[in-house]
Amino acid sequence: MPILHASYKSMKVTKKKTGRNQSVKSELKTETKKYLDLIGSKKLEEAKKQLNLLISLFDRASSKGAIHKNTASRKKSRLMKRLLKTTTST
């Protein structure tokens, strides 16, 4: 256990932020899997709606500091590319 009050508070804040970040990342993974399943089953209209949701989730996560902004941009770009590739191949 920390001896100083500031260290104790820092430990509490870190624990709280870690929990929040984990839940945000878990939600991102779940929604991404749903999106990839929609693309795999060729439900493109639903996939477009899911992509819009994912983009807002990634933006929100990066603005809150759960993930880095470049990571969010890279993942959004790759997800959009995958939808575009699927629509052009059909």
FIKOLZA-1660 file (N, C-alpha, C; in steps of 0.1 Angstrom, whole numbers, plus 5000, padded with zeros to 4 digits):
% residues 90
   i   px   py   pz ch aa at
   1 5008 4988 5000  A  M  N
   1 5000 5000 5000  A  M CA
   1 5009 5012 5000  A  M  C
   2 5004 5023 4993  A  P  N
   2 5012 5035 4993  A  P CA
   2 5012 5042 5007  A  P  C
   3 5022 5049 5009  A  I  N
   3 5024 5056 5022  A  I CA
   3 5018 5070 5021  A  I  C
   4 5021 5077 5010  A  L  N
   4 5017 5091 5009  A  L CA
   4 5002 5092 5003  A  L  C
   5 4995 5102 5007  A  H  N
   5 4981 5103 5003  A  H CA
   5 4981 5105 4988  A  H  C
   6 4990 5112 4982  A  A  N
   6 4990 5115 4967  A  A CA
   6 4992 5102 4960  A  A  C
   7 5001 5093 4965  A  S  N
   7 5003 5080 4959  A  S CA
   7 4990 5071 4959  A  S  C
   8 4983 5072 4971  A  Y  N
   8 4971 5065 4972  A  Y CA
   8 4960 5069 4962  A  Y  C
   9 4959 5082 4961  A  K  N
   9 4949 5088 4952  A  K CA
   9 4953 5084 4937  A  K  C
  10 4966 5085 4934  A  S  N
  10 4970 5081 4921  A  S CA
  10 4967 5067 4918  A  S  C
  11 4969 5058 4927  A  M  N
  11 4965 5044 4926  A  M CA
  11 4950 5042 4923  A  M  C
  12 4942 5050 4930  A  K  N
  12 4928 5049 4929  A  K CA
  12 4923 5054 4915  A  K  C
  13 4929 5065 4910  A  V  N
  13 4926 5071 4897  A  V CA
  13 4930 5061 4886  A  V  C
  14 4942 5055 4888  A  T  N
  14 4947 5046 4877  A  T CA
  14 4938 5034 4876  A  T  C
  15 4933 5029 4887  A  K  N
  15 4924 5017 4887  A  K CA
  15 4911 5021 4881  A  K  C
  16 4906 5033 4883  A  K  N
  16 4893 5037 4878  A  K CA
  16 4894 5039 4862  A  K  C
  17 4905 5045 4858  A  K  N
  17 4907 5048 4844  A  K CA
  17 4910 5035 4836  A  K  C
  18 4917 5026 4843  A  T  N
  18 4920 5013 4836  A  T CA
  18 4907 5005 4834  A  T  C
  19 4898 5005 4843  A  G  N
  19 4885 4998 4842  A  G CA
  19 4877 5004 4831  A  G  C
  20 4877 5018 4830  A  R  N
  20 4869 5025 4820  A  R CA
  20 4875 5022 4806  A  R  C
  21 4888 5022 4805  A  N  N
  21 4895 5020 4792  A  N CA
  21 4892 5005 4787  A  N  C
  22 4892 4996 4797  A  Q  N
  22 4890 4982 4793  A  Q CA
  22 4876 4980 4788  A  Q  C
  23 4866 4986 4794  A  S  N
  23 4853 4985 4789  A  S CA
  23 4851 4991 4776  A  S  C
  24 4857 5002 4773  A  V  N
  24 4856 5009 4760  A  V CA
  24 4863 5000 4749  A  V  C
  25 4874 4994 4752  A  K  N
  25 4881 4986 4743  A  K CA
  25 4873 4973 4740  A  K  C
  26 4867 4968 4751  A  S  N
  26 4859 4956 4749  A  S CA
  26 4847 4958 4740  A  S  C
  27 4841 4970 4742  A  E  N
  27 4830 4974 4733  A  E CA
  27 4834 4975 4719  A  E  C
  28 4846 4981 4716  A  L  N
  28 4851 4982 4703  A  L CA
  28 4853 4969 4696  A  L  C
  29 4859 4960 4704  A  K  N
  29 4861 4946 4698  A  K CA
  29 4848 4939 4695  A  K  C
  30 4838 4940 4704  A  T  N
  30 4826 4934 4701  A  T CA
  30 4819 4939 4689  A  T  C
  31 4818 4952 4688  A  E  N
  31 4812 4959 4676  A  E CA
  31 4819 4956 4663  A  E  C
  32 4833 4955 4664  A  T  N
  32 4841 4952 4652  A  T CA
  32 4838 4938 4648  A  T  C
  33 4836 4928 4657  A  K  N
  33 4833 4915 4653  A  K CA
  33 4819 4914 4647  A  K  C
  34 4810 4921 4652  A  K  N
  34 4796 4922 4646  A  K CA
  34 4797 4927 4631  A  K  C
  35 4805 4937 4629  A  Y  N
  35 4807 4943 4616  A  Y CA
  35 4813 4933 4606  A  Y  C
  36 4824 4926 4611  A  L  N
  36 4830 4917 4602  A  L CA
  36 4821 4905 4599  A  L  C
  37 4812 4901 4608  A  D  N
  37 4803 4890 4606  A  D CA
  37 4793 4895 4595  A  D  C
  38 4788 4908 4596  A  L  N
  38 4779 4913 4586  A  L CA
  38 4785 4913 4572  A  L  C
  39 4798 4917 4571  A  I  N
  39 4804 4917 4558  A  I CA
  39 4806 4903 4553  A  I  C
  40 4809 4894 4562  A  G  N
  40 4811 4880 4558  A  G CA
  40 4798 4874 4553  A  G  C
  41 4787 4878 4558  A  S  N
  41 4774 4873 4554  A  S CA
  41 4767 4881 4543  A  S  C
  42 4775 4891 4537  A  K  N
  42 4771 4899 4526  A  K CA
  42 4758 4908 4529  A  K  C
  43 4757 4912 4542  A  K  N
  43 4746 4921 4546  A  K CA
  43 4752 4935 4546  A  K  C
  44 4753 4941 4534  A  L  N
  44 4760 4953 4532  A  L CA
  44 4753 4966 4538  A  L  C
  45 4740 4966 4537  A  E  N
  45 4733 4978 4542  A  E CA
  45 4735 4979 4557  A  E  C
  46 4733 4967 4564  A  E  N
  46 4735 4967 4578  A  E CA
  46 4750 4970 4582  A  E  C
  47 4759 4965 4574  A  A  N
  47 4773 4967 4576  A  A CA
  47 4776 4982 4575  A  A  C
  48 4770 4989 4566  A  K  N
  48 4772 5004 4565  A  K CA
  48 4768 5011 4578  A  K  C
  49 4756 5007 4583  A  K  N
  49 4751 5013 4596  A  K CA
  49 4761 5010 4607  A  K  C
  50 4765 4997 4607  A  Q  N
  50 4775 4993 4618  A  Q CA
  50 4788 5001 4616  A  Q  C
  51 4792 5003 4604  A  L  N
  51 4805 5011 4602  A  L CA
  51 4803 5025 4608  A  L  C
  52 4792 5031 4606  A  N  N
  52 4790 5045 4611  A  N CA
  52 4791 5044 4626  A  N  C
  53 4785 5034 4632  A  L  N
  53 4785 5033 4647  A  L CA
  53 4800 5031 4651  A  L  C
  54 4807 5022 4644  A  L  N
  54 4821 5020 4648  A  L CA
  54 4830 5032 4647  A  L  C
  55 4828 5040 4636  A  I  N
  55 4835 5052 4635  A  I CA
  55 4833 5061 4647  A  I  C
  56 4821 5063 4651  A  S  N
  56 4818 5072 4662  A  S CA
  56 4824 5066 4675  A  S  C
  57 4824 5053 4677  A  L  N
  57 4830 5047 4688  A  L CA
  57 4845 5048 4689  A  L  C
  58 4851 5047 4677  A  F  N
  58 4866 5049 4676  A  F CA
  58 4870 5063 4679  A  F  C
  59 4862 5073 4674  A  D  N
  59 4865 5087 4676  A  D CA
  59 4863 5090 4691  A  D  C
  60 4852 5085 4697  A  R  N
  60 4850 5087 4711  A  R CA
  60 4861 5081 4720  A  R  C
  61 4865 5069 4716  A  A  N
  61 4876 5063 4724  A  A CA
  61 4889 5070 4723  A  A  C
  62 4892 5075 4711  A  S  N
  62 4905 5083 4710  A  S CA
  62 4904 5096 4716  A  S  C
  63 4892 5103 4716  A  S  N
  63 4891 5116 4723  A  S CA
  63 4892 5114 4738  A  S  C
  64 4887 5103 4743  A  K  N
  64 4888 5101 4758  A  K CA
  64 4902 5095 4762  A  K  C
  65 4910 5091 4753  A  G  N
  65 4923 5086 4756  A  G CA
  65 4924 5071 4758  A  G  C
  66 4914 5064 4755  A  A  N
  66 4914 5050 4757  A  A CA
  66 4923 5043 4746  A  A  C
  67 4924 5049 4734  A  I  N
  67 4933 5044 4724  A  I CA
  67 4939 5057 4717  A  I  C
  68 4950 5055 4711  A  H  N
  68 4957 5066 4704  A  H CA
  68 4950 5070 4692  A  H  C
  69 4950 5083 4688  A  K  N
  69 4943 5088 4677  A  K CA
  69 4947 5082 4664  A  K  C
  70 4960 5079 4663  A  N  N
  70 4965 5072 4650  A  N CA
  70 4960 5058 4649  A  N  C
  71 4959 5051 4661  A  T  N
  71 4953 5037 4661  A  T CA
  71 4939 5038 4656  A  T  C
  72 4931 5047 4661  A  A  N
  72 4917 5049 4658  A  A CA
  72 4916 5051 4643  A  A  C
  73 4924 5060 4637  A  S  N
  73 4924 5063 4623  A  S CA
  73 4928 5051 4615  A  S  C
  74 4938 5044 4619  A  R  N
  74 4942 5032 4611  A  R CA
  74 4931 5021 4611  A  R  C
  75 4925 5019 4622  A  K  N
  75 4914 5009 4623  A  K CA
  75 4902 5013 4615  A  K  C
  76 4898 5025 4616  A  K  N
  76 4887 5030 4608  A  K CA
  76 4890 5029 4593  A  K  C
  77 4902 5032 4589  A  S  N
  77 4906 5031 4575  A  S CA
  77 4905 5017 4570  A  S  C
  78 4910 5008 4578  A  R  N
  78 4910 4994 4574  A  R CA
  78 4896 4988 4573  A  R  C
  79 4887 4992 4582  A  L  N
  79 4874 4987 4582  A  L CA
  79 4866 4993 4570  A  L  C
  80 4869 5006 4566  A  M  N
  80 4862 5011 4555  A  M CA
  80 4867 5005 4542  A  M  C
  81 4880 5002 4541  A  K  N
  81 4886 4995 4530  A  K CA
  81 4879 4981 4528  A  K  C
  82 4877 4974 4539  A  R  N
  82 4872 4961 4538  A  R CA
  82 4857 4962 4532  A  R  C
  83 4850 4972 4536  A  L  N
  83 4836 4973 4531  A  L CA
  83 4836 4977 4516  A  L  C
  84 4845 4986 4513  A  L  N
  84 4847 4990 4499  A  L CA
  84 4851 4978 4490  A  L  C
  85 4860 4970 4495  A  K  N
  85 4865 4958 4487  A  K CA
  85 4853 4948 4485  A  K  C
  86 4845 4947 4495  A  T  N
  86 4833 4938 4494  A  T CA
  86 4823 4943 4485  A  T  C
  87 4820 4956 4485  A  T  N
  87 4810 4961 4476  A  T CA
  87 4814 4961 4461  A  T  C
  88 4827 4963 4459  A  T  N
  88 4832 4963 4445  A  T CA
  88 4833 4949 4439  A  T  C
  89 4835 4939 4448  A  S  N
  89 4837 4926 4443  A  S CA
  89 4823 4919 4440  A  S  C
  90 4812 4925 4445  A  T  N
  90 4799 4919 4443  A  T CA
  90 4792 4926 4432  A  T  C
% end
